[in-house]
Amino acid sequence: MGFAVKKGEKATYKFPIWKYSTKKVEKENKRTGEKGEKETGRCFMKMSAFFTEHQVEPIKAGAK
């Protein structure tokens, strides 16, 4: 979103959120022998850190 966390800042809030992930898997149809891709998905809990507007600064243009 165009912001980076300031050096040395600690997260104000930490709590788990649900994350959705997809993965393409190659499958073979046993009856026809055709191969194809199928997209599978799953949900899992991930610990996330959240920062306030006072803990971030705009990313400078051209900097990496």
C-alpha contacts under 8 A as a table, 3 or more apart, distances in Angstrom:
res1	aa1	res2	aa2	distance
2	G	58	P	5.90
2	G	59	I	5.58
3	F	56	V	6.15
3	F	57	E	5.44
3	F	58	P	4.38
3	F	59	I	5.16
4	A	56	V	5.45
4	A	57	E	5.59
4	A	58	P	6.32
4	A	59	I	6.03
5	V	9	E	6.96
5	V	51	F	7.67
5	V	55	Q	6.00
5	V	56	V	4.31
5	V	57	E	6.41
6	K	9	E	5.84
6	K	55	Q	5.85
6	K	56	V	5.25
6	K	57	E	6.36
9	E	55	Q	6.39
10	K	51	F	7.82
11	A	14	K	6.76
11	A	49	A	5.59
11	A	50	F	5.59
11	A	51	F	5.24
12	T	49	A	7.49
12	T	50	F	6.04
12	T	51	F	5.39
12	T	52	T	6.84
13	Y	49	A	5.91
13	Y	50	F	5.15
13	Y	51	F	6.86
14	K	47	M	6.83
14	K	48	S	5.65
14	K	49	A	4.60
14	K	50	F	6.28
15	F	47	M	5.58
15	F	48	S	5.73
15	F	49	A	6.93
16	P	45	M	5.96
16	P	46	K	5.25
16	P	47	M	4.19
16	P	48	S	5.84
17	I	45	M	5.55
17	I	46	K	5.50
17	I	47	M	6.35
17	I	48	S	6.67
18	W	43	C	6.45
18	W	44	F	5.61
18	W	45	M	4.69
18	W	46	K	6.33
19	K	43	C	5.54
19	K	44	F	5.46
19	K	45	M	6.14
19	K	46	K	6.56
20	Y	41	G	7.00
20	Y	42	R	5.78
20	Y	43	C	4.47
20	Y	44	F	6.63
21	S	41	G	5.53
21	S	42	R	5.53
21	S	43	C	6.34
22	T	39	E	6.55
22	T	40	T	5.54
22	T	41	G	4.19
22	T	42	R	6.58
23	K	39	E	5.57
23	K	40	T	5.29
23	K	41	G	6.23
24	K	37	E	6.26
24	K	38	K	5.61
24	K	39	E	4.34
24	K	40	T	6.20
25	V	37	E	5.52
25	V	38	K	5.29
25	V	39	E	6.14
25	V	40	T	7.11
26	E	35	K	6.96
26	E	36	G	5.66
26	E	37	E	4.43
26	E	38	K	6.23
27	K	35	K	5.74
27	K	36	G	5.46
27	K	37	E	5.87
27	K	38	K	6.67
28	E	33	G	6.06
28	E	34	E	5.61
28	E	35	K	4.33
28	E	36	G	6.35
29	N	32	T	5.63
29	N	33	G	5.09
29	N	34	E	5.31
29	N	35	K	6.34
30	K	33	G	5.33
30	K	34	E	7.74
51	F	55	Q	6.10
51	F	56	V	7.36
52	T	55	Q	5.45
52	T	56	V	7.12
53	E	56	V	5.66
54	H	57	E	7.88
59	I	63	A	7.47
60	K	63	A	5.70
